[in-house]
Amino acid sequence: MTRLTAALALLLAAAPAAPATPAPVRLDGPRLAALKARAIGPATMGGRIVDVAVDPTDPETFYLAHATGGLFKTSNGSDTFTPLLDGEAALSVGAVAVSPADPRVVWVGTGEDTDRNSAGFGKGVLRSEDGGATWAGAGLPGSRAIGRIIADPADPRAAWACAAGDQWGPGGERGVYRTADGGRTWTRQLAAAAPHDRAVGCADLAIDPADARVLYAALYARRRTPWSFTAGPAATGGADVGGLWKTADGGATWSKLGGGLPSRTGNIGLAVAAGNPAVVMAVVQSDEGGTSSIDEVRSRAGGVFRSEDGGRTWTRQSPLDPRPFYFSQIRIDPINDRRVYVLGYMLSVSDDAGRSFREDLFQKVHPDCHALAIVPGAAPRPPPA
């Protein structure tokens, strides 16, 4: 044996033997029962913030509604947040409102109100009488998605709900509903005529801040399948039954608005100017003149519309309408009604009543804006000590 082969023989003799293949572990019931899930920190699955509600008596206290992550509350201007719905049956939220008549009363509409194929669905309305510490079911369990709740400014037991309905199937609770008994019973005040009421729901709802009997509502049809999505007249067999509506008696009767608005409408977002309620604005999806792809931010006939006579007549200000099935949100500055915000991939800002928009001061913010609240007269907070 040469020295080389002898050395190799010694190395092979010194090498440990290959480990034996372990016996498979059987995952039976007792072993699985011992495994418990635990939170290991924040993650992105909280989803989009889809609504913001500010306590009218204390701007340091506000609520953030998450598309799939429940509801969070801060009482110190966002230094810390507390989750409020972890013990509830639905964590997908579409709307939150604080009662101006009693800020301890908080209304939550469950079910994310976007048309994404990943949108979660809810189980109706939740209501709290202690600032979100405890909750009770408050009706509309078949609504699946609620995009706006408006609390009656004079009565903590009364509210309106904008129910979009199930995007995956017909029927259910769709339209504008009102309760006067804390959510025990609801009356449907506005819906499309049958049979289209099985496909058409409420897209948005806004109240006149000077007269609670005056509300504006948008109706919208949508339908999703695993392989397709249709909206507007395409979801109602060609019938043009969506659009804008107004009531002057708290919802008992409604009239459809026209006067410059386009036909063949889809999703619509609404806003009423707090400083001048005669000013009403809408961001309108319309197939009049042809459809637009979801990546286009300008509509052929839709876009930003403005009324200065309470919805009687409208002027098209801009074709801006970013990805309407996903956004369709517009806000008016409560002090200056010529400053307008359209939410989309970025926050588009106008200082000329919606005729032109800019997208500045947004370099370090994650895209996709779904919620915006403006608190009149709120001064900037000093940095924490």
NORJO-V416204 format. One record per pair of residues at least 24 apart in sequence whose C-alpha atoms are under 6 Angstrom apart, sorted by the first residue. I is the first residue (numbers start at 0). J is the second residue. Records with the same first field share a line. If there is no record, write none. Layout:
# NORJO-V416204
I=J / J
This chain:
# NORJO-V416204
49=369 / 370
50=94 / 370
52=96
64=92
65=92
66=91 / 92 / 111
67=91
89=121
91=119 / 121
93=145 / 146
94=146 / 147 / 148
96=148
98=150 / 155
99=152
100=152 / 153 / 154 / 155
101=155
103=128 / 129 / 130
104=128
108=145
110=143 / 144 / 145
111=144
112=144 / 145 / 146
113=325
114=324
120=144
137=182 / 183
138=182
141=171 / 172
142=171 / 172
156=180 / 181
161=201
162=201
163=200 / 201
164=200
166=221 / 222 / 223
167=222 / 223
169=197 / 198
170=197
173=200
174=200 / 201
188=250
203=268
207=276
208=273
212=247 / 248 / 249
213=246 / 247
214=245 / 246
215=244 / 245
216=243 / 244
217=242 / 243
218=242
219=265 / 266
231=264 / 265
239=263
258=312 / 313
259=313
262=287
263=287
267=327
268=327 / 328 / 329
270=330
272=331 / 336
273=333
274=333 / 334
277=307 / 308 / 309
278=306 / 307
279=305 / 306
280=304 / 305
293=322
296=320 / 321
316=353 / 354
317=354
342=368
343=367 / 368
